[in-house]
């Protein structure tokens, strides 16, 4: 079968190449300073910092990042054990777990951010700064559509239960 239907082939292949590379390292704990974190851990801390005043629950964060709730819970428990994130309940709802990044977590994240900006994101930001706000929104839409399609597929797959 020919692949003529696939328009913008080079860009789509670059997106998949990045996704494959990221998937192979996203749980490697090689980021940060004294306390090593994975890429997923960094994203969790970023989201908690960005939404700390909103008191979002763990399911919301998992969906926002695009990982399963069980994976999110495992990573948060590890971050909590390392003293980077604290878990709380609100006085009126003991079911939802509210996450707060600790001072130690903020310092670890800051160490990561300084290195990441110099090594990777500085170049990415320079290129993205050349896009219009409208083009950036459209590019984000492309990634959102692709991630939702793949994430929804993963979540909807039935699991096997041994009998």
N, C-alpha and C positions, 0 to 999 in steps of 0.2 A: 504494500500500500504506500502510495506517495504521501508526502507530508506538505503538499501545497496549501492545504487548508490553514496551516499554522502561519499566520501573519506575524510580523515583528519577531521572527524566529531568533535572531541574535539576542534580543533583549529577554525574551522568554527563557532562552537557554542560560543566560547570565543569572536570571532570577533563580532558576532551578539549581544552578551550580552553587550559588551562595547558600541556598536552602540546604543543599546536601552537605556542604562544608560545615555549616552551622550545626546541623543535626549530628554530625560526627563528633563535635566538641562541646556541645551545649551543657553537658554535665561534668566536664573536666574542671576540677577546682584548681585553676591556675591563675586566676585574676585577683587583683588586690595587692595589699601589702603584707603585713604580718599574718593576717587571717586570710586564707585563700578562699575564693568564692568561684562558683560556676557562673556562666552567662545567665542562666535561669535565675540564680540567686541575685545577681545584679539587677535584673529586670524586676524581680519581686520587690527589692528594696526601693528601686526607682518609683514603682507604682505606689507603694505605701507612702513614700515621701510626698509624691504629687497629690495624693488623695487623703492625707492623714486627718484633715479636719472633717471629712465626710463620713468617717466611721463605716467604711464599706466592709462587707463580710468577705470571707475567704472565697466563696463561690464566685463573687463578682470579680475579684482579682484574678482568679484562675481563668475565667472567660476573657477578661481584658488582655491577659498575656497570651492566651491561646494554648493553654495546657490543661490537662485533666485536673479535676478537683483533688484526686488522690495524689497525683504528682506534686501539686501545689502544697498540699498538706504535709507531705514528706519533707519537702524542701524547707517549709516554714518551721517544722519541728527541728530540723538541723540548724537553721539560723537561730532559733530560740535557744537551743542547747549551747551554741557558741556565744550567746550573749549579744547577738546583733539585732534581734527582734524580740519584743515582749508581746504576750497574748493577754487580752482582757475580755471580760464580759461587761455589758452595760448593766446598770442597776435595774432596768426595766425589761431586759431580754437576755437571759442567760444562755440561750441557744446559740446566738451568733457570736463568733469570735472576732474581736476587733484587734487589729495589729498596729503596733507602734515601733518604729525604728529607735533603737537605743542610741545613746551618745557614742558608744563603741561602734555601733553599726554605721552611724553617720561618718565617723572618722575613717572607717574601713572603706566606705563608699567614696569618700572624698579622695583617698589614696588611689583607688581604682580610676576615678574620673580624670584625675590629673594625668595619669599614664595613658589612658585610653584616648584622651583628646590629642595628646602629642603623637601617639603612635598610629592611630587609625582615623578617628573621627575628625581631626583637623582637616585632612584632605577631603573627606566626604562632605564636611560642612562647606568648604570652599566651593566645591562643585554645586552643591544644592543652593548656595547663595546666589548662583547665577540664574536659577529658575524663578519665574514669577510665582506669586502666591497662588494664583489660579492653577498653574502647572503643577505645583507641589500638592495641591488638593487632589488633582486628577491622578497623580502618581500614587498618593496615599490610597485613593479609591481602588486602583489596580491591585495593590497589595492586600487591601481589606477584602476584596472580592476573592482573590486567590486563597487567602488564609481561611476565610469563612467556608469556602467550598471544601477545602481539605480538612479543616478542623471538624466541621459538621459530619463529614464522612467517617472520621475516626471515632467520634462519639456515638454515632448511630450503628456501628458495627456490633452485632451480638457477640457476647463472649461465650466461649465453650465451657460447659460444666460437665466434668467427668462423672459418669454414672457407673 
